[in-house]
Amino acid sequence: MTDPNAGPPVDPADGQQPQQPYTQPPQQPYAGQPQGAYAAPAPAGPLTAEQDKTWAMWSHIGGVIGPIPVLIIWLVFKDRGPRTDTEGKEALNWQITFIIGYFILWILTSILSVALWFTFIGAVLWLLPFAWWVLNVIFSIQGGMKVNNGGSYRYPWAVRLIK
C-alpha cells in the first residue's frame, strides 16, 4: 500500500523528484467577447454636435504647436464628424502653406542677409520667419475661436491641397 502523504515518487538514478509539466490556466474571455474567438474592437461612433465642434476648434488651435496635432485630429475624427472634417482640412491646408512659407523665408533670409550683412535691412530680415510664425499663431487662435463660437474659418492665404 502507498502512503498518500509520501509525495511524488523519487527517481532512483539521481535522487530527485521528477519535474511536473507546466499547464497554463484556462483563459477567460474579455467582457463581450465570444468564447474561443478574438473580436476586433468596435469602430467608434459618430461625434455628437458638441464633440464635433470641440474637435474642429482643436484642429485649428493645434496649429500653434505645428502641423502634427492638426494632422492627427483630422485623421482620427474626419470620418466621425462633418465639421471636424471640414475645419481639419482647412487647418491642415494652412499648416502646409505655413511650413512651405517658413522654409522659403528662411532660405531668402539666409541668402539676402549674406548680401546685406552689414546693413540694417540684413538684420531686420531675420525677423521675417518669426513674424510668419506669429501670424500662424494668430490665425490658428482666430480659427479656433470662430469655430468655437459656431462659425467656420477660412485662412486668407492657404493653398488648398487637401480637398
Secondary structure by P-SEA (a helix, b strand, c coil): cccccccccccccccccbbbbbbbcbbbbcccccccccccccccccccaaaaaaaaaaaaaaccccaaaaaaaaaacccccaaaaaaaaaaaaaaaaaaaaaaaaaaaaaaaaaaaccccccccccaaaaaaaaaaaaaaaaaaaaaaacbbbbbcccccccc
